[in-house]
Every structure is written in C-alpha cells, then in structure tokens.
Amino acid sequence: QLQVEDDDKIGLYSYKVQSTITSRLANTMIQAKMVNNAKRPQHIVFDVQVPKGAFIDNFTMDINGITFTSQIREKSEARKMYSQAKAKGKAAGIVRSNALDMENFKTEVNVPPGMKIQFELHYHEMIRRKLSSYEHLISVRPGRLAKHMEVDVRIIEPQGLRYVHVPNSLGDHFDGITTISKGEKKAHVSFKPTMAQQRKCPTCSSTAVDGNFVVQYDVNRDTTGGELEIFNGYFIHFFAPENLDPLPKNILFVIDVSGSMWGLKMKQTIEAMKAILSELRAADQFSLIDFNHNVRCWRDNLVSATPAQVEDAKKYIQTIHPNGGTNINEALLRATFILNEAQSLGMLDPNSVSMIVLVSDGDPTVGELKLTTIQKNVKQSIKDEISLFCLGIGFDVDYDFLQRIATDNRGMAQRIFGNQETSAQMKNFYNQVSTPLLKKIQFNYPQESVSDITQSSFHNYFGGSEIVVAGKVDTENLQHLESIVTATAANAELVMETLRDVEELDGFMKKDKYADPEFTRKLWAYLTVNQMLAERNTAPTAALKRNITKSILQMSLDHHIVTPFTAMLIENAEKDEIMLADQPKDPRKGCCPGTPGITPNAPNNNKGIPAWANITAEQVHFVHEHKSPLVSSLSINRVDNDPHFIIHLPKSQRNICFNINSEPGKILNLVSDPGTGVVVNGQLVGAKKTENKKLNTYFGKIGFYFKNKGLKVEITTETITLKDGSYGITLTWSDTGHIIRKQLLISVKKESNVTISVGEEMSFMVLLHRVWKNHPVNVDFLGIYIPPENQLSPAAHGLIGQFASEPEVYIHHQRPGQAPEKPQATMEVKGNKLTVTRGLQKDYRTDRVLGTDVQCWFVHNSGKGFIDGHYKDYLVPHLYSFLKKP
C-alpha cells in the first residue's frame, strides 16, 4: 500500500510481484517504482503485508540513483547503530509490525520534487498443505492505479503437479484476466491488468486491486505417501499418505461464553458449533464445556456421537447467553480431567486420538491470571496422548499465549477474525484437525548419513495435511537415501519405505533458470528456526531459553533472515544514512494494520497505542458477590457510562468521583486549554426511556479540536472522522486502522476503542460501548479516558482539564454510612467542606461488558464543591467550542 498526501502528483509507474515456488519454498519479491511530480517534497509510505511466519531476507531502496542495501545484525547492535545515525539527524525509520495472520513491513520516506524512488522487498516462506491443497497467498494492495502492474507466480515441483487453481479472490472485476500455463512439473500464473482494468469504474481514479492474490495447487503422490528430495547437501522429506481410514477421536469442545462474546461472535460460534457437531462420526466420543467465571459441563464424561446425543448437544448450545468473566485455567483443567479419567477407566480405544478444542476471545480475568502459570498447569495435567487446539476469536485475544499452550501440547492455534465469516473460518479450522489418520509417527534415517534433523509436525497426522522433515546429508556422493516410517493407523501398524533418485532431481533443478538452487538449505533453515522459536516459547528454564536464543540468533545471521532476535539494517553506500527493520516486542502494542491516510508531516516512528491505554491482565479482577473488592490502582482520569467522572489525583493517590445528569443534546466541556489550543467536548444522548423517574444520559459524540494544527476529530458510536479544513477522512468502528496527519495519530481498534496521540505530549482514549440492538432502555455510548500525564498548560480548564493542576485534598473523620460497605468521610478541598461516600465505580478498558471495579470517594450534587462553580457552567454551544471562563 502506498500513501501520500497529494495523490494526483505521485505517479506509480510500476507495481510488480514475482513469486517462485521451488518444491514448496516460495521466494517472493514485491517492487514499487514511483515518481514525485509535485512541486514540493512528498512523504511516501511503502506498506506491504507479509504472511505471518515468513522470513524477510532482503530489502533495497533506490532514491534517484542512491541505493540502500540491507544486512542482518543482532538486534541490540542494530538498534545502537541506528540510534547513532539518528542522533546525527540523517536517519529514517522502517517498522515491521504484527497484524493478525499477516505482518506489515512499512517504510516512510520524504521524496523531493521530481525524484524517482524504488522499493523492493524479498521474503520467503514454506507453503503448508491444508485440506489436500497448497495455498500461496500474496497481499496485493498498491493503494493507487499503476501504469504497469504485474503478479507473476512460477511453480517448480519435482514431484509433478496434479492441478493448479487461481480462485477469484480479488473479485469478479478481474474475471478472465489471470492466465495459467501448466506443464508436468512446472506452471506459470500471470495477472497483468491494464490501467483501465484496474479502475474501480470507468471514470474512477481509484484502484480495484485491493486484496490477496491466491494460488492453490497440489502435487502428484505415489502409494508410499512419501517423497524424499536431496539437493546441495540437504534433504527434505514430504510425507502425506492418502486413502487411510480416520482414527476414532475423543474430543472436548471448550467454549468461552464470557460477556465479551456477546452478539455476533457468540451467534457465529453457535452456528459453527452446530455444523461441527453434525460432522462427528459414529466412532467418535465427545462432550462440551462452556465457561465464563464458572465452568459448566454439558456431560461430566464423554458420550458416543449418536444422532440423539449430537441433537441434545446442539440444543444445549442454543441456550448459551454470554456474561461474566473468563476462567481459562479452570476450563482447560476440567477438560483434561475428563479425558484423563476416561483413559484411566479404560473407556478409550487404544488407537483413538484425544483432543481439546478451545474457543476463546480474551485473556483470563478470573481465577488464575498469570499466563505462564496457566501454561504450566495445563502442561502438567495433560497426558502425552492429548492434543490441544486453540481458536482465538477477534482482535483482543492474546494469540501468542494461545499459540504457546497449543504448541506446548501437541496442537496448533489459529486466529479467527470476529466478523461475518467467523462461522466459516471455525468450520475450516475444524476440518483441518477432524480426521486424524496416523498417530505415534516415527521417521528412521540412517544415522551415518544424516544430521541436524528438524520435523515440522504435530502429535497426529490429519487428512489433507503434510509432515515435513529436513536435515543435512553428511555422506559425500550419496546416491540414495532410504527412510523407514512407522506409524499407528486405524487398523494396524504401518511401515512405509521411501527413497529418491538424487541424480534425477539434480538434473531437473539445474536445468530450470527459475528454480532456487538453495531451496533445500532455506527450507531446512526455515523449519529449524520455527521449531527453535516454538521450543523457546515453552522452555522450562531461563538457562535453556538463553541457549535456544543463541542458536536462533546464529541461524538468523548465518541464513540472512529477520527473526525476533535480529534486525535488518538498511544503509546507503556511504553508510551516512541508515534505517532499521525490526519487530515490536509485544505484537498487541504495535500499531494497527492498514494506513488510510498519511501526510508530509507524519512522524517517522509510529508509537501506536500509548502505554497507558494498555492494562495487563494481572491488574484486572473479577469481583464475586459478597466478597470484598480487589482494587486496581489505575492512574487515569475518565468519564464512562451515565457520565460517571473518576478523577485520579497522582500526588495524594486518591480517586474522586462524581456524576453529572444533564439533558440529551447538551454539550459538556471536558478539557479547554487555550495554552496548548486543545479542546475536548462531549455531547449527551438519552436512554430510550426513563427508569425510576430518571432519564439516564451518556456521551453519544465526542469532539476534539487541536487549534494549533487546525484539526478536528469527531467520534460517534458509528464513525471516527478527521477534518482538516476541506479535507476529511472517515473510518467506521468496523475498521482497524490508523490515520496520521500533522503528527496527530488516530488508532482505531475494531469495535473497541480509539486512541488519539499528539507526539509524546498528549493522548486520549475513547471506548465504544455497544448494547443489544433491541434493548428496551439502553443505547450505544462512548467513554473517554485521559491520562493525568498529558502536558496541558496552567490555563487548562473544563470538567477534567481543571485537575491538570492537582488541588489539595484533605479527607478525615471517616464514619459508618447508611450501608456498611459505603462509609462516609469529610473532604476539604478548595475551601469547601463536603460529605463524601466511599464506593465503587467501573473502569471499562479491559472488560467492556462488566468493567473493573475502582474504589473512590464519591462527591454528591453533581460534584459541587469539588469542581469549580456549577456543572451548568461547563455547557458549551458547539462540539469544538472553547470554554468561556467566568
């Protein structure tokens, strides 16, 4: 994706993607050539999506004949060199950030008038076999019309090609443009739309090329189900036997029904689960566990998948209503207990496969909260025979944690996007793991011939997938390498022998100019690094983790690949300009994918969501009824729900609360700072009807005005809009993305929150609260969170802004209140003596349904005596009005 401010003045004269797949190893190059036709410098962003798990191995950039090339360095060394260059004022930054199942590789460059620029990124990945097909996915998002556009994919498979298919993934607009030519062992796929074909409509200036280009294929297989390839000192063994009967499975579905699953997520999960239950075979045994803060079992033990039991399970699922917290630890331990008990009672077929499928959308908020402890508990309780598969739904889920516990327990994890396709994605994942064909697989190679063997597989082999083993071949002039594979199938032990004639492959590979002569070495390195990363994640001791880290670092440097422990330095020939390609430490704190707008004044680094907006799971507590609440010390000023203001006073470490009830349509000033030129106002919306003779009001619209930048931001329960004079850009809450303009960063997290950051000086967070559409009373509303560290001037005022200068607060004479859990006290502030009540208010940043309880002293009468004047003094006429001081 390429973004600039003055779109008409930047010419994209070439956008090229070339990908060559040599025996399942894909080498992909994405190249963009542009020219700045404007009369002033333009800030150009090159932003491409790379499949998660792929390794970037090269990036070059050419600006008017000056070439920048890359090298891989140890991360801290690379960062040090980059910092030194940056201190001299010569540096630009490149960021590689995480985004769902893709990662963004992004660079921003300021290009002078008339100058040409070329970006070129290279990465490689292993194409995995799923559901009897290899699928190569390339992100093609040029962001604008290209004079020359080309996607070129070549496939070279020594085993021979069974079929090649290119689904219409970019849309019907491009029907018939892709050409496929297929030979016995080679194929060529070409997609070259003209400028007219790229246009969204005949008169449109925008491009319709925006999505993933997908190539699917499979290779010929002989009856052994194995293929062994030896080339340049390495061997690769592909193992995918067909025509075997599936083993019976013992399967426990563990479903998260906490409050955050409310709405579409739960509806789609129920639909998918009903379809999945229908696909259980008669030989299978199963049960269901659903959990929030409690854990419930549909049946306390496994039952046979008879039509009657399946129907009963479907009825049970229909009755689920999401609410409450998330107790992942107890749910998984209950599931392992049921399977372990069935095993010890002799209720499981010795040739059956046991598995747990966890479906969740969030972090634990109840019970055991420490992720490493949950991981340890599950590992200790799960038997060697059980595999754990995890489905993480939506954007909030800690996908890294799910990957760790799945890999640790012979399974795998997949992220599911929380949208209309959730149901189909869940069914697709289940289809991949629902037909175990083999278990206890063992590969035996002659020890004197091979070393450094790496295996890419799970505990069991599933229909339509593939196990890949790679290693080094030590013996010179080796003509044949035999392998014996033993495995347990549905009816017997299988012994399979595979071998490959080296000379035939050698001759074939050397004749093809597109074939990668390094494919065996790169595949081995790819598998080895991925296996070491998985081992490091689950290493039981710090010493072992350090040793694995050293090995990964050495592999990264030896094989020129970017891993979490290395970074890529991009330098010009004189080495006086230097850039850094790096990975953020925590994928959930990196900025969001997709960049709708970028300007010449955009910052060089993307801070993403500020640290204060992220609260770790350890700080969140679920409060059971009749128990004393656990308090989170959250230093933030906020107004959420039926305008409940919580003011945190950092010096005295107190939270003071007050409520304001005004009328729908009224606009309240929250921050008004003529010193920094910043205004924040909130417009009230009313509930659908009164309750107890009172109409609750909420913020339905929040306006931000940054006068010095001339920027206005309007956030409603439907859209997020940035206005700069006549220029405007709008995102909806169904988007995840960010807008950068004049060093103002707006980050939108889908259906969750928006953060607005002004450099490091100021940041704000707005939370979306969705309610059930047909709710008789409640309406959608917004909450706002403002850190006290914001650098406002002494002139700041407003319902929250006035507390930028912390007032002296003295609380004494604490005494019992009308209710025992609500003591009263006397508060002295601003020369006033007030009676205040101790109580709880909600912080909704981590649990948007139930909220987190925060203790505070409550000031009655709409904050009278604590705020300056009367709350009506803070009403303003427009969404962007400064407050007139009395």
N, C-alpha and C positions, 0 to 999 in steps of 0.2 A: 504494500500500500504506500502510495506516495502522496504527501500532503504539503501544500504551500498556501500562502495567503492569497496571492493573486493568480488564480488558476489559469486564466487566459494567457498569461505571459510566460508560462513554463511549458516547454514542448517536451513531451515524452516521445522520443522518436524510435525507441526500441525497448520492448519488454520480452525477454526470452527466458524460457525454462527448458533446460536439457537434462534428461534423466536417463541413465543407463543402468539396467539391472543385469548383473552378471551372477548367475546361479544364486538368486535371492538376495544379493547385496546391491542396494540401489545407491548410486552416486548421483546427486542432484546439484545442478547449478542454476541459480536464479540471477539474471542480469538485467539491469535497467540503465538506459542511456538517456540523459536529459540535457536540455539547454535552457539557460535563463535569458529570455527575450525581453525582460522588463528593464526599465531604466535605473532600477535600484537593486541592491542586494536582496536575495530571497532566501528564506530559511526552508530548506528542503529536508523532508524526513523519508528515509528508506526503512520501511517497516514490513518484514515478512514473517510468516508463520512457519515454524519448523516443527515436524512431528515430535511429540514428547518421546524421549529415549533416543532420538537421532543424535549423532555427534557432529558438531560443526568442526570442519578441519581447515577451512581457509576462507579469508575474506580479503578482497582487494578493492581499492577505490582509486579512481583516476580523476583529478580535478585539473582540467586544462593542461593535460600532459604531465602533471606531477602525480606519480604513482605511490600509493600507500600499500605496503605488503604486511603480512601478519606472521607472527611466531607465537608458539605456546610457551608460557612461563609458569612457574609455581605462583600461586595466587598472590601471596603477600609480596613477593618480589615484583610481580607485575604492577600491583597497586602502588608500590613505593615508587617505581619508575614513572608511572602515570602521574602521581601526586607531584613529583619533582618537575615534570614538564608543565603541569597545570599551574604550578607556582610561578613559572616564567610567563604565564599568560598566553601560551601557544597551543593549548590543548583543546580538543573537543571530546565528547563522551559517547561511547556506544554501550547500550544496555541489552542484555539478554534476559528477558523476564518470563515467568511462568504464566500460562493461561490454559486452564482446563487440560485437554489432551494434546494441545499444541503449545509451543513456546514462541514468544515474539523475539525476533532479533531486530534491533532498531538502532538506527543512527540518525543524528540531526546535523546538518551541515549548512553553514551560511555561504551562499554562492553569489559572487559578484556579478554585475550585469554582463551579458554576452558570453558568459563562461559555460563550458560543457562539463558534465560530470557523469561518471560511470560507476555504478555499484556492482559488485559481483560476490555472491555468497555461495560456498560449497559445503554440502553436508552429506553424510552417508548414514544409512540405516539398514537393518535387516528386515526384509519383508516376511511377516509372520503368516502362517497358514491358519485360517479360521473358517469353519464350516465348508471345508473342501475347496477353498479358494484362497489364492494370494491376492492381497489388495494393496495397491500402491496409491497413496493419496498425496496430491500436491496442492498446496494452497496457491490459488491464482487470484490475486487481488491488486491489480495495478493502480486502482483509485482514479484513473482517468483514461481517456482514449489514447491508444498508442498507434503511431504511424505504421510500425511493424510489430506484430505480435505473433509469438510462436510458442507452442508447447510441444516438445519433441521427446518421445519416450522410446527407447530401444530395449528390447528384452533378448538376452542370450542365455539359453538354458540347455546345457549339455544333455539333460535327461530327455529332451524333446517336449514340445508344447502341445498340450491336449486341446486348449482353447484360449482365446484372448477376447475379452469383452470390455467395452467402454460404456458404462451407463451414462445416461444424460444428466449428470449431476449438476451441471451449470445451468440447466433449464432448457425448455423446449425452444427458446430463442435461437439456440445453436444446433438445432436438429439438422443432421446431414453434413455438418462441416468437418467433423473428425474423420480421418481416413485411417484404416488399419490394413497393413500388409503382413501376412503371416506365412512363414516357411516352416520347415520341420522342427528346427531348433532355434529359430530367430523370428522376431517380429518387430515391426516399426509402427508406432502410433503417432500421428501428426494432427495438430489442431492449429490452423492459421486463419483466424477470422480477419477479414478486411476491416478498415475503419468503419465502413457503412454497416457491416455485420455486427461490430462491437456496440454500436449506438443502441441505447435503450429503446428509442423510437426514431423514425426517420429524421425528425427535426431536433432530437435531443443532443445535448453536448456531453451527457454523462454516459459512462460505460455500463454495459450489462454484464461484463466479465467480473464476477464477484462471487467466489466460492471455491470449492475443492474440485480439482480435476482428478478423476478416479480411473485407474486401470485395474481390471481383475483378470487373473489367469490361473491355470493350473498346469502341472507337468504330467507327462506320462509316467505310469508306475508299473513295475513288474510285480509278480506274485509275492516276492520276498518282502515287499513293503519298505525296503531299504535301498539307499543309494549312497555310495561312498566315492568322494571325489578327492584326488590327491594332486597338488599342484604347488610348485615352488617351495617345497619343504613343509607344507601344512596339509592336513586332511580335514574334510568336512563330511560328516555322516548325517544324511537326512533320513528320518525314519517315520513313515506314515502308513502302517498296514491298513488295508481296507477289508471289507467283506467279513468282519468279525461280529459275533452277536454281542450286544451290550451286556455288561455285568449288571446284576441287580444292585440298586443303591438304597442306602438308608439315609434319608435326607431330612434335616430340620430347617425350616424357614424361620428366621428370627427377624421380626418386623418392628421397626421404630414407629410408635404411634404417639410420640410426644407432640406438644402443641404446635411446634414449628412445621409439622407435617400437614397442618390444616389446609383444606382447599384442594387445589388442582393436584398437588403432589400425592395426597392420600387417595384421591379419586383414581389417578393413573396407577398407583401402586395396587389398589384393589382390583382394577381391570386386568393388570398384568398378572397378578397372583391367580386370578380365576382361570386365565388362559394357561398358565404354567401348571396348575393343579390338574387341568384336563389332560396334560401331556404325560402325567405319571403312568408308568407301566404296571401291569398286574403284579409283577415280581418285586416291585419297589415297596419299601416301608417309609412312612413319613409322619411328621407332626408339625404343629405350628406353635410358635411362641410370639406373643406381642408384648411390647414393653414401653412404658414411659418411666415415671419414677418407681412404679411397681412392675413386676413381671408376672404375666399370666400365661398358662399353657392351655391350648385347646384340648389336648390329651396329655396326661402325665407320662405316657410311654408311646413308643412307635406303634402305628397301626398299618395294616396292609392297605395298599391303594386300590381298594374295591370301589366300584361306582358309587355305592352308598356312602362310604367314608369320604370320598372326594366331594360329593354333593354337600355333605354335612360341613366340611371344612370351608367350602365356598360360602355357605350361609353364615358361618361364624365370622368370616372376613367382612361380609356386608354390614355387620353390626358395629364395626370399629368406629369410634369417634375420637379423633386426636385431642389430647390435652396433657398438661403436666410436663415434667422434666424428662431427662434422658439418662437411664441407668444401664449403660452398655455392659459394664463389668458383670453385673448380676445376670443379665440376659444371656451372655455368652457362657458363663459358668453353668447356668441351668441347662443350656443346650448340650454342653459336653457331658454333664452328669447323666442326662437321659441316654445318650449314646453309649457312654461307658458302662452304665448299669445294664443296658440291653446286651452289650458284649459279654459282661461277666456272667449273665444269666443264660448264656448260650442261645440267645434269640436271633443272632445274626448269622447269615450264610457266610461260611469262611471265604468264599470267593466274591462276596459283595463289597461294595465301596461305600464308606461312610463320609458324609459331608454336611457342613453347616453353611447356609447362605444367609448372610446378614444384610439387611436393607436399612440404611440409616441416612439422615441428612444433617447430623450435627455432632458436636463434641459432647462428651459426658457432662451433665450438670448436676447429677445426683449420685450418691454412693461414692465409689472410688473415682476420683477425678484425675489422678496422675496417670498420664498415658503410658509411661514406662511400666508402672505397676500393673495396669490392666494387661499389657502385653505379656508381662512375666506370669501373671495369674493364669491367663489363657494357655500359654505355653506349658505350664506345669500340669494343668488339668486335662489337656487334650492328648489323646493317645496317638501313637505313631500312625495308626490306621486312619485317622480322621483328617480331612482337608477342610480349610475354612476359606470361603469365598465371600468377598465384600462388595456390595453395591453402594457407592456414595452418591446421594441424590442432591443436586443443586450446587450453589456456589459457596455456601457457608461450611460445608463439610471439610473436616481435616483429612484430606485424601491421602497425604503422606502417612498418617497413622494407620489408616485402613490398609494401605499397601504393605506397611511393615508387618501388621499382625497376620495378614493373608500369606505373605511370603514366608513368614516365620513358621507357618503351619500348613505348608504344602498346598497352598491355594494361590489365587490371584485376586486382584481388585480391579474394579472398573468404575469410572466416574460416569454418572448419568446426568444429563442436563435436565433441570427441572422445567420442562415445557410441555407442549402438546405431544411430543414424541416420547415422553418418559416410558409409557407403556411398551412401545415397540422396542426401545433400547433395552429394557429389562428382559423382555422375551428373547431378544437376540443374544444377550449375555447368557441367559439360562440355557439356550440351545447349544452354546459352546461347551457347557460343562455337564450336560444332562445325559450324555451317552458314554460312560466310561467303558473302554474296550479292553484295556490291559491294566494290571497293577504289578507292583514289585518288579519293575523293568531293570535288567542288568545288562550292560554292554561289556563284553570281554575282548580286549585288543591284545595282541602280542606285546608283552612288556618291553622286549628288547627293541621294538620298532617305533613305539610312540611315547610321547611325554606331554606334560602340561595340558592334560585333557580337561575340557570345560563342557559341561552339559547344560543345555537350555531345556528344562522340562519341569513338570510338576510331579506330584506323587503318582498320579494316574495318567493314562493316555486316553484322550477323548476323541470320539469320531470326528473326522474332518480337520483335526489339528495336526501337529507335527512336532517331533522331538529332534533337536539338532545337537550333535556332538562335534566338537572341533578340537584339534590338538596339533602338536608338532610331530613331524616324521623324522626320526633320528638316523635311520639307516640310509646310507647313500645308495643310489641306483636301485631303489626298491621298485620292483615291477608290480607286485600285487600286495595289497594289504587286506587280510581277511578279518572279519568281525563276526563274533557269535553273540546273538541277542537272546536272552532267556526272559520270559515274562509269563505271568498268570493271566489266562484268558477265561472266557465264560465256562468252557468245558474241560480245559486241560492246561498243562504247562506247554508253552510254545518254545521251540528252539529255531531261530532263523539265522542263516548264514548269508552275509553279503560281501561282495567284492567288486572291484572296479579295475578295469584295464587302464593303467596310467598313460600309456603312450597315446591312446585314442583321444583322451581329454587334452593331453599336452598339445597334440597336433591341431585339434579343433580350436583351442583357445588362442594359439599363436597366429592362426590364420585370420582371426577376426579383429579388425582395427578398432572396433568399439569396445571389445571385451577388456575388463580391468585385469591386468596381469597380477595385481596384488589382491585379488578378491578373497583368496583363502586366508592370507595373513590378516586382512582387515576384518573378515568375519570372525576369525578366532579372537582378535583383539576386542571386537565389539561384544562378543559373548562373555569374554573373560572379565572385562571392566564392569559389565552389567551384573555379572554374578558376584563380583567383589563388592559392588555397591550394595547389593542385597545382603551379603554376609556382614558388611559393616553395620548396616541398619539393625541387624539382630545380634551383633556381637555381645556376649555376656559380660566381658571385662573391658576396662578402659585400655589396658595394655594391648589386648588383641585388636581393638578398634584402631589404635595407633599404628600397629603393624600393617593392617589391611590398608589404612590410609596411605602409608608409604608406598605400598605396592601399586595402588591406583595411580598415585602421583607419577611413579616411574613409568607405568604403562602409558599414561597421558602424554608424557614428554617423549617417550620412545616412538609413539604412533601418531603424534601430532593431532590430538583431539582435545576439545574443551570438555572438562568434567567439573564437578563441584569443587575440585581442589586445584584447578588450573584456570588461568585466564588467557585471553588472546590479546597480545599487543599488536596494534596496527601503527606502523611508522612510515614516514616518507624516507627517501634515500639519505637525506642529511641527518635524519633522526632528531630534527628540531621540532617536529610536530608528532604527537603520539596520542593514540586512543586506546581504549580498554574495552574488550568484550568479556563480560563477566556474568555470573549468575547471582541473583539476590540470595541472601542467607535463608530467608523464610519465604516460600512461594506465596503464602497468603498475605504477605505485607508488600509484595511488589505491586506495581500499578496494574490497572485493569487493561485487558486486551482491546484493541481497536482504538483508533485515534480520529474522531470525527473532524477535528479542526486544529490547525497549527499556524502560528504566525511568526513574522521575523523576530519578534521579541520573546519567543518561547525560551524557557530556561534550558540550559544544557543538560541538567540532570532532572530525572523525574522522581520526586520524593515519594509519589504515591500517597497513600492514606497516611496521615500523620500518626505517630506512635500512640498518642493519647486516645485515638479513636479505636484502637485495638485493645481489648482486655483479655488476658489469658484465661483459660478455662479454670485455673486454680482459684481465681478470685470470685467465681460465681457459685452461689449456694442456693439450693432449693430449701425453702423453709416449710417443714411439715407443720400441720396444725398442732396446737397445744405445746409447741416446743419453743424455747427462746430463740429468737432470730440470730443468725450469724451475720455480722456486718462487713460489707466490703468498704474499704476506705478509698473511695473513688474521688479524686480531686478534679471536679468538673462543675461548671455551672450549667444548669439545664432547666428546660421547661417542656414538660411532656404530659400527655393525657389532658384532662379537663383543666386548663392551664395551671398546673402544679409547678411552681418555681422552687428549685433547690439551689441555694447559693452556698458554695463551698468557700469558707474563709481559711486560706492556707496558713496564716500566721497562728491563729488560735486552733486550727484543725477542727473546726466545727462546721456542721451543715445546718443552715437556717432555711425553713420552708414557709411558703405562703401560697394561698390560692387566689386567683382573680376570676370572677364571673362577670363578664360584660355581655353585650348583645351581639348576635350574629351580624357580620358585615363590618363591625368596628375594627379599626387597625390600631394595635398597641406597639409602641416603640420599645424595642429591647436594647439596642445599642445605638447611640447617636454620638459620634465623635468628630467634631469639627477639626480637631487637631490632625487626625490621620485621614479625614474625609470618608469615614466608613459609617454606613447606616444599616441596621437590621431591624425590619418591622415584620409583624405577624398579623394576618387578617383572620378573624374568627369565623367559624362556621358552626351552626347549631345542630344538635341531635335531631332525629326525625320527629320526636315528640317529647313532651315534658314527663318527668318521673318525680313523684313525691313533690308536686307543685314547683319543680325546678327544671329549667331547660339547660342541660349541660352544653358548654361551648368548647370548641377545640380550635387549634390552628389548622386551617384548610389551605392557607397560602402563606409563604414566607418570601420576603423580598430583601435582597442585598444590594446596596449601592456603594460602589467604590469610586467616589467622585474624582480622585486624582487620576484614575485610569479611564474614566468615562464609561465604566462597565456596570451593567445592571444584571442581576441574576434573579429570576422568578422561579420558585419551586412550588408546584401544586401537587395534589395527590395523583395527577395524571402525567405531568410533564416537568422537565427541567429546561429552562430557556436562558441563554446568554444573549444580551443585547449590547452592541457597541455602535451607537448611532443608528445608521440604517442597516448595519449588518446584524444578522441574528442567526442563531443555531439552536435547535431543539432536540433533546433526547427524551425518550419516554422511560418509564420505570421498568419496562420490559427489556431495556438495553443494559449492557455492561460496557462501560467505555469511559473515555475522559476527553475533556475539551481544555486546550491550553490557549490562552490569549493574554498578551501583555503580562506575562509571568504570573497570571492567575490560573490555578489548576483546579478544574472541577472533575472529581472522580465519582462515577455513578456505579453502585453495586446493585445489580438487578434485583428489583422488588425488595430492597433492603434499606440502603442509605446513600446519601450524597455527602462527600466531603469537599469543602472549598478551602484551598490553601493559597496564601499570598506569601511566596518565598518561605522563610522560616519565621516571619514575624507574626503571622496570624493564621488561624484555621478555625473552621466551623464544621459541625456535622448535623445533618438533618436526617431524621429517621422516618420511614414510612410505616404507618400502621394501617393494614388492610383489615376490614371486618367482613363478615359474611354478607354477601350482596343483598340478601333478603332479610337482613336483621331488622326487627321491628323498630329499634330505637337508634342503635349506634351507626356512625358514619366513618368513612376513611378519614384519617387525620395525620398531622405531622408533629414530630417532636424536634426540638433543637438543643444541641449540646455545645457549649462554648468553654474552652479551657481558660482558667484564670491567667495562664502564662501569656495570653495574647497581648501584644505590645500596643495597648491603647494609650492615648495621651492623657494628661491630667484633666483635660476638658471633657473627657468622656462622661456621658450620662445615659439615661434610659433605665428600664426596669432591671436590667442585668449590668449594663455598662457602668452605672454609678459605683458598683462594687469593685471596679478595677483598682480603686484606692480603698483598701480594706478599712472599714470603720472599727473602732474599739468596741468590743462586745464583752459585757461582764454578766455572767449567769450565776445566780446564787439562790439560796433559800428554796432548795428542792423539796417538794412535799407530795404526798399522795394525791392523785387526781380522782375524777369520778370513776374511772375504770383503773384497776390495779396495774395494767400494762401501759397506762398513759399518765405518768407522773407530771406534775406541773412545777414551774420554777418562775422566778422573776428575772427578766432580762433588762439590763440597762444598755441603751445604745442611742447615740445622737442626742443625749439629754433627755430621753424618754424612758419611763419605767413601764414595761409591758409584762402581762402574764402570758407565758408560753407553755406549750404542752409537748411532751416527748412522744414521738410517734414514728411511723414508718412511711416512706414514700418509695416509689418504684423507679429503678434505672432500667431502661429497656434496650440498652445497647447490645447485650449478649443474648438475652431471651426476650424476643419481641412480643411474645404472647403473654407470658407470666411476669416478666420483669424480674429484677433483682432487688431485694429489699435494702433500703438505705435508711439508717437512723438519722433523725434530725429533730431540731426544736421548731415547733410549728407556731407561727405568728398569726393570730386571728385578725378578722376585719380587713381582709384583702391586703395584709402586710402593713397596715397603718402603724406608723411609728418606726418601722424598720426601713421602709422606703421613704425617700424624700417626698413630702406632700401627700396627695391623694392619688389613687390609681388612675382616676379620670384625667389627671394632668398629663398622662402618658399617651393619650389618644392623639393620633395624627391623621391628617386628611388623605394622604396618598401612601402607596406602598413604598415609595422611595423618599418620603419626607424626612428632613432633619427635625429633631425635637426642638421646639422653641422653649428656651429656658425662661422660667418666670422671672 
